[in-house]
Amino acid sequence: RDFRVTGYNYKGQLGDGSYENKYLPELAWNESDVILASAGGYHTLFLTAGGKAYAWGRNDFGQLGDGTTIDRLSMVLVAENVAEVAPGDYFTLFRMSGEVMVEHNVTEVCAGAKHSLFRTGVLEGDLWLPQATYAVGADNFGQLGLDRTGQVEGPRGNMYPSHTVPVASMTDQE
């Protein structure tokens, strides 16, 4: 599978080994087993069918997940046995294969710029059925879906609150 890149390349997020901006789509990689390509704030991730996560680009907060704060101009293996990746601006969520965050039965993750969504489920036999969606993070533009905007209390202002808020329930019949 060919992957072509174009656009702003300030921190190497295009993964072609350079900082050069691309004004027309150019071939950057040919990866046959990539099932997901996902972009965050100046960083990018691939997920392979075998559960390997590769990342590159900006890494000043460790958002690549490679154990460093070194920006990467080309892909580096950051995790194995991964089921899902969701990059935000300065962070990345990894959900590992065969694991569910048991305390809350998290079955799916999604990241926005400064907020995250978590879907929970209930186990029926061998199948996880969706139950509810929780949101955490900035809510200054209503992105948490709470029918309001404004500051969200937390340890670092409205960016990273210390709690999650249920925003929807898949089982509600209202």
ROVOLUM-437522 format. One record per atom (N, C-alpha, C, CB): residue in one letter; x, z, y negated. Coordinates in steps of 0.001 Angstrom, whole numbers, padded with zeros to 6 digits, always signed. Each point is the difference from the previous one (the first is absolute). Glycine has a CB too. Example, Ala and Ser with C-alpha at 12.3 -4.5 7.8 and 13.67 -1.06 7.14 Angstrom:
BEGIN
A+013190+007800+005690 A-000890+000000-001190 A+000900+000000-001200 A-001892+001246+001173 S+001542-001966-002223 S+000820+000060-001190 S-000770+000730-001090 S+001184-002145+000628 
% end
This chain:
BEGIN
R+000848+000000+001166 R-000848+000000-001166 R+000898+000000-001235 R-001865+001220+001241 D+001635-002140-002139 D+000775-000086-001239 D-000602+000898-001072 D+000666-002351+000572 F+000175+003072-001288 F-000432+000809-001133 F+000687-000515-001245 F-000378+002019+001469 R-000430-002410-002430 R+000523-000523-001265 R-000296+001016-001093 R-000330-002413+000747 V+001222+002487-001718 V-000135+000975-001071 V+000065-000690-001351 V+001021+001764+001455 T-001675-001132-002422 T+000052-000488-001368 T-000262+001171-000933 T-000767-002318+000700 G+001286+002247-001924 G-000296+001020-000992 G+001194+000809-000455 G-002205+000103+000989 Y+001881+001027-001555 Y+000946+000940-000594 Y+000793+000696+001101 Y-001529+000343-001981 N+002847-000242+001813 N+000854+000546+001048 N+000922+001079-000551 N-000102-002192+001201 Y-000415+003014-002094 Y+000748+001020-000730 Y+000813+000924+000884 Y-001747-000113-001697 K+001209+000552+002818 K+000680+000937+000892 K+000236-000580+001397 K-001042+001855-001288 G+001032-003180+001391 G+000241-000631+001290 G-001188-000003+000920 G+002303+000669-000247 Q-003500-000422-000304 Q-001198+000129+000834 Q-000402-001299+000698 Q-000745+001782-001539 L+001301-002913+001125 L-000312-001244+000700 L+000783-000117+001306 L-000486-001083-002204 G+001541+001883+002349 G+000710+000090+001271 G+000864-001184+000359 G-001824+001383+000704 D+002175-002182-001692 D+000825-001182+000285 D+001490+000257-000224 D-001938-001421-000643 G+002313+002686+000429 G+001398+000343-000185 G+000497-000118-001425 G+000327-000731+002286 S-001255+000524-003245 S+000407-000172-001393 S-000933+000766-000934 S+000953-002259+000558 Y-000596+002232-001837 Y-000876+000524-001050 Y-000631-001140-000801 Y+001416+002076-000136 E-001252-003306+000587 E-000483-001165-000737 E-001514-000153+000113 E+002200-001109+000392 N-002855+000886-001540 N-001425-000291+000001 N-000225-001368+000634 N-000357+001417-002075 K-000770-001605+002717 K-000338-001270+000650 K-001249-000552-000677 K+001023+000735+002227 Y-000935-001976-002676 Y-001108-000610-000732 Y-000823-000946+000861 Y+001349+000203-002061 L-000839-000548+003229 L-000723-000772+001004 L+000197+000706+001338 L+000299-002205-001283 P-001267+002145+002184 P+000177+000660+001299 P+001232-000531+000731 P-002481+000337+000140 E+003339+000590+000288 E+001214-000350+000736 E+000022+000750+001319 E+001246-000429-002149 L-000728-000219+003190 L+000104+000630+001308 L+000957+001189-000088 L-000477-002209+001157 A+000012+003376-000732 A+000838+001197-000005 A+000334+000431+001421 A-001031+000711-002172 W+000074-000816+003111 W+000219+000420+001379 W-000834-000836+000929 W+000509+002316-000746 N-000090-002319+001986 N-000788-000574+001075 N-000053+001063+001088 N+000664-002431-000559 E-001757+003143+000626 E-000151+001110+000938 E-001224-000271+000870 E+001090+001641-001622 S-000884-001820+002899 S-001103-000406+000870 S-000950+001125+000374 S+001495-001723+000866 D-001024+002978-000858 D-000882+001070+000487 D-000548+000900-001109 D+001291-000053+002106 V-001210-000373-003373 V-000544+000788-001103 V-001523-000107+000002 V+002104-000365-001363 I-002778+001533+001361 I-001464+000009-000011 I-000551+000438-001354 I+000020+000481+002451 L+000847+000109-003302 L-000460+000473-001297 L+001146-000046-000992 L-001719+001471+001096 A+001456-002027-002267 A+000917+000075-001135 A-000777+000693-001106 A+001309-002129+000655 S-000712+003157-001269 S-000722+000780-001000 S+000947+000367-001138 S-001566+000909+001770 A+001085-001037-003009 A+000834+000244-001176 A-000452+001245-000755 A+000424-002456-000175 G+000547+003248-000249 G-000246+001160-000853 G+000533-000286-001386 G+000119+001562+001971 G+000212-000510-002712 G+000589-000158-001319 G+001476-000306+000131 G-001693+001561-000982 Y+002056-002818+000960 Y+001382-000465+000101 Y+000624+000237+001369 Y+000209+000437-002413 H-001000-000241+003458 H+000526+000027+001358 H-001002-000662+000943 H+001305+002118-000493 T-000779-002607+001624 T-000793-000775+000941 T+000278+000489+001411 T+000027-001999-001539 L-001029+001906+002404 L+000161+000393+001398 L-000565-001061+000924 L-000113+002406-000660 F+000762-002555+001814 F-000497-000798+001119 F-000298+000956+001133 F+001328-002061-000694 L-002339+001762+001468 L-000277+000710+001239 L-000052-001040+001111 L-001288+001864-001198 T+002028-001612+002282 T+000044-000949+001105 T-001002+000390+001087 T+002421-000468-000504 A-002716-000491+001371 A-000906+000262+001120 A+000553+001096+000911 A-000790-002382-000104 G+002092+002558+000121 G+000624+001038+000808 G+000066+001357-000677 G+001303-001777+001049 G-001912+001907-002233 G-000062+001284-000687 G+001223+000354-000826 G-001442+000705+001811 K+002267-001685-002154 K+001157+000255-000857 K-000373-000270-001449 K+001582-000602+001871 A-001191+001533-002758 A-000251-000159-001431 A+001318-000296-000698 A-001991+001567+000097 Y+001997-002631-000876 Y+001154-000398-000797 Y-000388+000094-001471 Y+000869-001542+001841 A+000086+001929-002689 A-000291+000146-001424 A+001176-000508-000829 A-001486+001982+000481 W+001187-002308-001742 W+001041-000398-000936 W-000545+000109-001411 W+001044-001548+001703 G-000141+001565-002691 G-000374+000093-001404 G+000380+001339-000597 G-001862-001569+000434 R+001092+001996-001417 R+000267+001241-000734 R-000108+001216+000918 R-000866-001071-002098 N+001794+002034+001889 N+000033+001155+000890 N+000438+001270-000725 N+000490-001543+001894 D-000693+001629-003201 D+000508+001151-000762 D-000694+001311+000340 D+000547-001572-001809 F-001691+001533+002459 F-000685+001220+000436 F-000056+000098+001526 F-001362-000052-002104 G+002135-000784+002795 G-000013-000007+001462 G-001207-000704+000584 G+001255+002105-000069 Q-001936-002924-000731 Q-001247-000628+000442 Q+000182-000994+001146 Q-000826+000296-002304 L+002049-000750+002564 L+000202-000904+001133 L-000049+000743+001332 L+001382-001468-001470 G-001071+002753+001454 G-000035+000780+001224 G+001249-000140+000855 G-002432-000249-000057 D+003544-000194-000542 D+001239-000174+000761 D+000944+001189-000110 D-000235-002429-000352 G-000218+003518-000267 G+000823+001196-000123 G+000980-000032-001155 G-000236+000246+002409 T+000135-001268-003270 T+000895-000111-001154 T-000824-000215-001263 T+001841-000945+001456 T-001158+000839-002582 T-000631-000430-001251 T+000719-001248-000518 T-000687+002393-000551 I+001211-003186+001462 I+000720-001232-000325 I-000969-001175+000048 I+002158+000946+000929 D-002236-001722-002009 D-000807-001223+000010 D+000564-000954+001054 D-000581+000277-002468 R-000290-001013+003135 R+000406-000952+001039 R-000416-001404-000397 R-000198+001780+001766 L+001140-002726-001719 L-000288-001394-000345 L-000490-000810+001195 L+001725+000157-001776 S-001562+000392+002963 S-000502-000667+001198 S-000565+001056+000942 S+001689-001888-000242 M-002426+001434+001239 M-000743+000933+000848 M+000911+000915+000802 M-001810-001676+000136 V+001334+002925+000000 V+000681+001013+000795 V-001060+000680+000870 V+001821+000364-001784 L-001479-000124+003049 L-000916+000695+000903 L-000140+001442-000465 L+000641-001505+001942 V-001882+001946-002169 V-000216+001364-000494 V-000745+000886+000994 V-000020-000930-002294 A-000734+000365+003215 A-000738+000821+000955 A-000414-000849+001196 A-000827+001490-001863 E+000651-000823+002999 E-000504-000652+001206 E-001249+000739+000467 E+002335-000770+000657 N-003101+000147+000214 N-001259+000555+000503 N-001000+000224-001127 N+001256+001092+001862 V-001337-002030-002788 V-000876+000085-001158 V-001268-000810+000255 V+001990+000310-001527 A-003141+000256+001197 A-001276-000697+000149 A-000445-000624-001316 A-000629+001582+001829 E+001029-000973-002947 E-000516-000435-001299 E+000946+000437-001108 E-002362+000129+000862 V+002532-000986-001878 V+000747+000355-001201 V-000882-000286-001206 V+002233-000499+001118 A-002086+001321-002156 A-000777-000185-001228 A+000865+000440-001178 A-002216+000368+001223 P+002838-001318-001923 P+000846+000367-001134 P-000795+000171-001293 P+001871-001217+001093 G-001505+002239-001871 G-000516+000192-001345 G+001094-000350-000999 G-001592+001807+000793 D+001504-001328-002020 D+001039-000296-000982 D+001339+000626+000381 D-001765-000134-001754 Y+001780+001430+001999 Y+001243+000720+000243 Y-000027+000758+001323 Y+000300+000202-002460 F-001080-000642+003423 F-000105+000653+001299 F-000495-001006+001021 F-000447+002234-001086 T+000589-001880+002355 T-000544-000803+001088 T-000603+000948+001029 T+001704-001860-000385 L-002877+001530+000877 L-000635+000749+001081 L+000287-000719+001314 L-001830+000867-001552 F+002259-000119+002566 F+000221-000529+001340 F-000938+000742+000946 F+002442-000588-000503 R-003211-000155+001307 R-000769+000622+001086 R+000629-000478+001286 R-002175+000114-001351 M+002585+000828+002186 M+000751-000328+001199 M-000932-000406+001142 M+001798+001590-000723 S-001317-002478+001582 S-000774-000469+001154 S-000347+001154+000928 S+001124-002230-000159 G-002338+002199+000667 G-000427+001002+000962 G-000243+001367-000595 G+001245-001254+001661 E-001125+001371-002970 E-000197+001300-000640 E-001185-000052-000947 E+002451+000487+000192 V-003146+000579-000221 V-001029+000222-000995 V+000353+001326-000637 V-001816-001329+001257 M+001737+001406-002581 M+000286+001269-000662 M-001078+000976+000427 M+001129-001129-001992 V-000792+001933+002996 V-000979+000779+000758 V-000832+000921-000871 V+001528-000113+001920 E-000934+000751-002903 E-000750+000963-000804 E-001229-000631-000638 E+002122+001222-000439 H-001998-002467+000012 H-001114-000665-000683 H-000485-001243+000733 H+000892+000870-002136 N-000325-001188+003301 N-000348-001197+000753 N+000144-001270-000829 N-001554+001382+001348 V+002674-001509-002088 V+000240-001180-000826 V+000322-001180+000907 V+000832+001429-001922 T-001594-002502+001773 T+000170-001182+000833 T+000452-001216-000788 T-001734+000904+001496 E+001710-000821-002832 E+000379-001141-000829 E+000469+000505-001352 E-001651-001498+001188 V+002681+000822-001749 V+000520+000375-001318 V+000044-001225-000897 V+001363+001863+001014 C-001504-001621-002316 C+000067-001068-000988 C+000549+000599-001287 C-001952-001263+001056 A+002834+000541-001731 A+000616+000523-001219 A-000289-000899-001182 A+001794+001052+001364 G-002083-000419-002498 G-000084-000684-001273 G+001255+000312-000798 G-002531+000101+000020 A+002528-000408-001294 A+001185+000248-000822 A+000381+001472+000000 A-000619-001944-001428 K-000336+002809+001107 K+000264+001443-000086 K-001072+000811+000716 K+001158-000374-002180 H-001784-000235+003176 H-000999+000720+000792 H+000016-000527+001436 H-001438+000377-002063 S+000876+000400+002967 S-000051-000381+001412 S-001394+000253+000550 S+002449+000525+000270 L-002810-001308+000730 L-001254+000177+000710 L+000306+000250+001466 L-001232-001482-001640 F+000475+002370+002249 F+000158+000336+001410 F-001369-000107+000662 F+001982+001541-000477 R-002078-002280+001574 R-001247-000090+000750 R+000120+000902+001208 R-000436-002371-000786 T-000599+003155+001011 T-000023+000867+001173 T-000931-000599+001042 T+000486+002037-001418 G-000356-001548+002626 G-000844-000499+001071 G-000310+001079+001006 G+000964-002247-000322 V-001880+001915+001209 V-000328+000888+001115 V+000286-000767+001285 V-001790+001256-001345 L+002325-000563+002319 L+000350-000618+001268 L-001207-000002+000921 L+002389+000732-000265 E-002781-001923+000696 E-001062-000147+000995 E+000575-000813+001145 E-001863+000127-001751 G+002165+000545+002845 G+000694-000663+001111 G+001421-000324-000421 G-002169-000969+000862 D+002525-000316-000792 D+001325-000444-000428 D-000035-000657-001381 D+000614-000315+002402 L-001702+000430-003118 L-000189-000712-001257 L-000176+000967-001166 L-001027-001895+001262 W+001767+001641-002361 W-000179+000779-001232 W-001050-000692-000854 W+002400+000845+000067 L-003481-000165-000374 L-001056-000547-000847 L+000163+000535-001418 L-001567-000181+001981 P+001423-000680-003009 P+000163+000457-001383 P-000996+001090-000363 P+000846-002257-000595 Q-000400+003221-000191 Q-000848+001112-000382 Q-000091+000151-001509 Q+000602+001125+002123 A+000526-000902-002799 A-000015+000236-001438 A+001279-000542-000625 A-001439+002047+000318 T+001406-002259-001622 T+001161-000447-000756 T+000336+001060-001032 T-000592-002437+000357 Y+001869+002799-000442 Y+000472+001001-000951 Y+000957-000657-000979 Y-000272+001842+001707 A+000279-001369-002945 A+000880-000529-001037 A+000824+001123-000594 A-001630-001836-000503 V+002856+001507+000128 V+000883+000953-000649 V+000864-000772-000989 V+000011+001549+002034 G+000292-000930-003172 G+000880-000635-000976 G-000642-000135-001361 G+001061-001216+001850 A-000514+000305-002640 A-000457-000215-001378 A-001435-000513-000015 A+002362-000480-000716 D-003147+000932-000259 D-001393-000426-000133 D-000324-000355-001446 D-000624+001453+001945 N+001628-001868-002706 N-000223-000257-001422 N-000864-001223-000278 N+002177+001059-000409 F-002369-001952+001376 F-000865-001154-000192 F-001142-000042+001012 F+001954-001230-000922 G-002224+002359+001590 G-001067+000059+000985 G+000385-000567+001355 G-001571-000156-001867 Q+002855-000060+002113 Q+000426-000633+001239 Q-000245+000842+001254 Q+001690-001168-001346 L-001987+002442+001193 L-000312+000820+001181 L-001462-000130+000410 L+001790+001597-000683 G-002599-002272-000115 G-001392-000223+000359 G-000869+001232-000100 G+000792-001762+001470 L-000431+002675-002374 L-000725+001264-000121 L-001078-000028-001076 L+002044+001140+000783 D-002360-002317-001320 D-001026-000149-001025 D+000352+000789-001254 D-001705-000340+001792 R+002981+000437-002077 R+000475+000641-001223 R+001442-000435-000200 R-001568+002007+000272 T+002086-001787-001460 T+001410-000256-000261 T+000585+001216-000687 T-000388-002494-000177 G+001675+002506+000007 G+000666+001089-000694 G+001120+000578+000816 G-002099+000499-001166 Q+002642+000562+000662 Q+001111+000666+000656 Q-000445+000637+001310 Q+001051+000415-002231 V-000181-000482+003229 V-000207+000696+001260 V+001054+001093+000059 V-000962-002068+001184 E+000517+003303-001030 E+000930+001133+000039 E+000956-000148+001172 E-001721+001485-001071 G+002960-001122+000886 G+000981-000059+001072 G+001351+000464-000469 G-001251-001861+001019 P+002190+001943-000097 P+001300+000543-000343 P+000779-000848-000987 P+000020+001023+002215 R-000336-002335-002305 R+000710-000860-000945 R-001006-000759-000855 R+001941-000226+001598 G-002891+000894-002177 G-001004-000653-000837 G-000953-000823+000823 G+001612-000050-001862 N-001960-001133+001363 N-000997-000788+000706 N+000599-000936+001046 N-001395+000141-002030 M+002720-000141+002189 M+000584-000953+000939 M-000083+000443+001451 M+001508-000685-001807 Y-001239+001948+002105 Y+000086+000444+001387 Y-000700+001336+000186 Y+002159-001230+000253 P-003490+001244-000209 P-000685+001274+000197 P+000253+000554+001392 P-001749-000714-001623 S+001542+002010+001754 S+000311+000672+001259 S-001183+000035+000956 S+001650+001370-001227 H-002709-002094+000930 H-001158+000028+000891 H-000551-001409+000184 H-000544+002349-000737 T-000268-002545+001758 T-000689-001261+000194 T-001480+000223-000244 T+001734-000794+001663 V-002418-000262-002043 V-001406+000090-000358 V-000783-001022+000820 V+000577+000791-002345 P-001617-000381+003078 P-000779-000995+000736 P-000763-000885-000979 P-000213+001569+001967 V+000295-002894-001757 V-000695-000913-000901 V-001133-000744+000683 V+002104-000243-001263 A-002089+000171+002580 A-001072-000702+000705 A-000041+000459+001442 A+000233-001990-001517 S-001381+001888+002100 S-000127+000321+001406 S-000618-001183+000721 S-000223+002458-000515 M+000893-002927+001550 M-000510-001140+000747 M-001241+000352+000810 M+002313-000891+000105 T-002599+002187+000082 T-001130+000387+000818 T-001219+000376-000831 T+001604+000768+001719 D-001437-000661-003059 D-001141+000326-000859 D-001006-001143+000017 D+001470+001431-001463 Q-002718-001122+001540 Q-001055-001019+000020 Q-000755-000054-001325 Q-000223+000328+002467 E+000787+000230-003530 E-000683+000049-001297 E-000006-001333-000693 E+000650+002354-000201 
% end
